[in-house]
């Protein structure tokens, strides 16, 4: 059996799954777009609807 990676988010004060995109997590935990996500680099999902489609997943823009 495979367990998804999880971590505690100090912003929403809940455990979050890291095998999704940041956008999916933000929608699930009702985070505003202005919130700086402390777990942003931990998410393993790839957002194909993002304008940065050529970017490596979880790589910050230059």
C-alpha positions as CSV (number, residue, x, y, z in Angstrom):
1,X,0.0,0.0,0.0
2,X,1.2,3.5,-0.8
3,X,0.7,6.4,1.6
4,X,0.7,9.9,0.2
5,X,3.2,12.3,1.7
6,X,1.7,14.7,4.2
7,X,2.9,17.6,6.2
8,X,1.5,20.1,8.7
9,X,0.6,23.5,7.3
10,X,1.0,26.4,9.8
11,X,-1.2,28.6,7.7
12,X,-4.4,26.5,7.7
13,X,-3.3,24.6,10.8
14,X,-4.2,21.2,9.2
15,X,-2.3,18.3,7.7
16,X,-2.2,18.6,3.9
17,X,-1.4,16.0,1.2
18,X,1.7,16.9,-0.8
19,X,0.9,14.7,-3.9
20,X,-1.3,17.5,-5.3
21,X,-0.7,20.9,-6.8
22,X,-0.5,24.0,-4.6
23,X,-3.6,25.3,-6.4
24,X,-5.6,22.2,-5.4
25,X,-4.4,22.4,-1.8
26,X,-5.3,26.1,-1.6
27,X,-8.8,25.4,-2.9
28,X,-9.3,22.5,-0.5
29,X,-8.1,24.5,2.5
30,X,-9.6,27.8,1.4
31,X,-6.3,29.7,1.2
32,X,-6.4,33.1,-0.4
33,X,-4.2,33.8,-3.4
34,X,-2.3,36.5,-1.3
35,X,-1.1,33.9,1.2
36,X,2.5,32.9,1.0
37,X,2.5,29.1,1.1
38,X,5.2,27.7,3.4
39,X,4.9,24.3,1.8
40,X,5.0,25.5,-1.9
41,X,8.2,23.7,-2.8
42,X,7.0,20.4,-1.2
43,X,4.1,19.7,-3.6
44,X,4.7,17.0,-6.1
45,X,1.7,17.6,-8.4
46,X,2.1,19.5,-11.8
47,X,-0.4,22.1,-12.7
48,X,-0.9,21.8,-16.5
49,X,-3.2,24.9,-16.5
50,X,-0.5,27.1,-15.2
51,X,0.9,29.7,-17.6
52,X,4.4,28.4,-16.7
53,X,3.9,25.1,-18.4
54,X,7.6,24.9,-19.4
55,X,8.7,25.3,-15.8
56,X,9.9,22.3,-13.8
57,X,7.4,21.4,-11.2
58,X,8.0,23.2,-7.9
59,X,10.7,25.4,-9.4
60,X,10.3,29.1,-8.5
61,X,10.2,31.5,-11.4
62,X,13.5,33.3,-12.2
